[in-house]
Amino acid sequence: MDIKEAIKFILSIENLRSKEDLNIWLGDMGKKKLYLYVKRLAPEHWERIQTPQDSVRFYYQQMLTGYKIYNGI
């Protein structure tokens, strides 16, 4: 599994559709909660790239309404 697939899986399982849904789900842990989840699901890809957190942000912003780069992937 790569980072993009991990994010799609998480958004589906947790029923996250928007920026607001994500922020509520993240709660007090903030984005660290999502980063740890993705790292667990895609450890090889996570370790292989230089800035995995940037990749995580890029992909979820494409997939969730409420972000400028949303494109409905």
C-alpha positions in Angstrom: 0.0 0.0 0.0 1.3 3.5 -0.8 0.5 6.8 0.9 -2.3 7.7 -1.5 -4.0 4.3 -1.1 -3.7 4.6 2.7 -5.3 8.0 2.8 -8.2 6.7 0.5 -8.7 3.8 2.9 -8.7 6.0 6.0 -11.1 8.5 4.6 -13.4 5.7 3.5 -13.3 3.8 6.8 -13.7 6.9 8.9 -16.3 8.4 6.6 -14.4 11.6 6.1 -15.7 13.8 3.3 -14.6 17.3 4.1 -12.0 19.5 5.8 -14.4 19.9 8.6 -14.9 16.1 9.0 -11.2 15.7 9.1 -10.7 18.4 11.8 -13.3 16.8 14.0 -11.8 13.4 13.6 -8.3 14.6 14.3 -9.4 16.2 17.6 -6.7 17.1 20.1 -4.0 15.0 18.4 -4.1 17.1 15.3 -2.5 15.9 12.1 -0.2 13.6 14.1 -3.1 11.2 14.4 -3.4 10.9 10.6 0.4 10.7 10.0 0.7 7.8 12.5 -2.2 6.0 10.8 -0.7 6.4 7.3 2.7 5.4 8.5 1.3 2.2 10.0 -0.6 1.4 6.7 2.2 2.3 4.3 5.5 2.0 6.2 7.7 1.2 3.1 6.5 4.2 1.1 6.6 6.4 4.2 10.3 5.6 4.8 11.2 5.8 1.1 10.3 9.5 0.6 11.9 12.5 2.0 8.8 14.4 3.2 6.0 12.0 3.8 3.9 14.5 5.8 3.9 16.8 2.8 2.6 13.9 0.6 -0.1 13.1 3.1 -1.3 16.7 3.2 -1.2 16.9 -0.7 -3.4 13.8 -1.1 -6.0 14.5 1.6 -6.4 18.1 0.3 -7.2 16.7 -3.1 -9.7 14.2 -1.7 -11.6 16.4 0.7 -14.0 19.2 0.0 -13.1 22.5 1.6 -9.5 22.6 0.3 -8.4 24.8 -2.7 -6.8 21.9 -4.5 -9.9 19.6 -4.1 -10.5 17.7 -7.3 -12.7 14.8 -6.1 -10.1 12.0 -6.5 
